[in-house]
């Protein structure tokens, strides 16, 4: 029995040391050295202070800001510790009611907009944290934001164009807009409704 236990315990200690200490330290060191921006959470800085991350959405309800996708995280919105979808199916009455309420909020914020509401403005992503919206969602909100900020639609369109992230290699994915980065660009341009 001693001949079996001793090698097993030695192997357990060696593997624990390698996989529990050495490997995490090496990976962390490489990440900090090669990808420091990503390793620190991809923060968005303003005046040297972190105001968010390029990876996690934020909630905006002010008419002068672009609104992002709804969050499915709880108990608070865009909670990275509770990442996950709502898991509500398309026929679930709770999802249907939530989408109707979100559509009503968008129409209340911009009653003159008769365009079809893009789906990503009324449904959460699988992670519940998506920081991006589609170009259709950005264009849907363009008029409301321009009016609230007293800017021309051409100026706001230019800011959308600058904030648009193109597909990887021109092939993988769709063009998207990071909502926080766009709102910060709007704030820097007009000085209206500064983010905290």
C-alpha positions, -999 to +999 in steps of 0.1 A: +000+000+000+029+024+009+044+017-026+012+029-042+003+059-020+038+075-021+041+079-059+004+090-061+010+117-034+042+128-051+025+130-084-005+149-069+019+175-053+040+179-085+009+183-107-007+207-082+024+228-082+027+228-120-009+233-129-020+254-099+010+277-095+035+276-124+011+275-153-012+303-140+019+325-133+034+319-168+001+326-185-005+357-165+030+369-171+027+364-208-006+381-210+006+411-190+037+413-212+022+406-247-014+419-242-015+444-213-046+462-225-066+430-227-051+415-196-063+445-176-099+442-188-097+464-220-106+496-200-118+527-216-101+557-200-112+593-198-089+618-180-069+589-167-099+573-151-116+541-162-152+547-173-159+513-186-146+484-207-147+478-245-160+443-235-189+451-212-220+471-222-235+499-201-270+511-197-280+545-212-314+560-211-307+597-218-321+607-252-288+624-259-269+591-258-271+560-279-287+531-261-271+496-261-286+462-260-307+453-230-288+433-204-300+399-192-277+399-161-291+402-126-297+416-101-282+446-118-277+453-155-244+445-172-231+426-142-200+408-155-202+384-125-236+372-137-229+369-174-255+348-193-286+350-214-321+352-202-328+317-216-363+328-226-375+312-258-392+332-286-427+321-275-422+328-238-447+354-227-421+370-204-398+377-234-427+390-255-438+414-228-402+426-222-397+432-259-430+451-261-420+473-232-386+480-248-402+489-281-426+512-262-396+529-244-379+535-278-410+550-293-416+572-262-380+585-265-384+593-302-422+594-312-415+607-347-394+577-356-415+553-376-387+530-387-387+493-377-369+488-344-338+467-349-339+435-329-307+441-311-322+471-293-349+450-277-332+416-271-302+407-249-272+389-263-262+354-252-238+369-226-262+396-215-232+420-216-228+429-253-212+464-256-220+466-293-250+475-314-255+469-351-253+498-376-290+495-381-295+501-343-271+531-344-289+546-375-323+540-358-312+563-329-293+589-350-322+614-353-331+613-316-295+618-305-288+646-330-320+664-319-313+660-282-277+673-287-287+700-312-262+685-337-267+679-374-274+643-384-244+645-407-221+652-376-236+623-357-233+600-387-197+609-389-192+599-353-210+566-359-187+560-389-156+567-368-168+543-341-178+515-364-157+484-360-154+465-393-155+427-397-122+408-389-103+405-422-134+420-439-151+386-437-158+375-401-189+391-385-209+422-392-199+459-387-208+469-351-206+501-330-192+501-294-219+521-276-197+535-248-170+546-272-196+563-294-212+581-265-178+592-252-170+606-287-203+624-287-196+639-253-161+650-264-177+666-295-206+684-279-198+686-242-234+676-235-245+649-210-210+640-199-207+604-186-198+600-149 
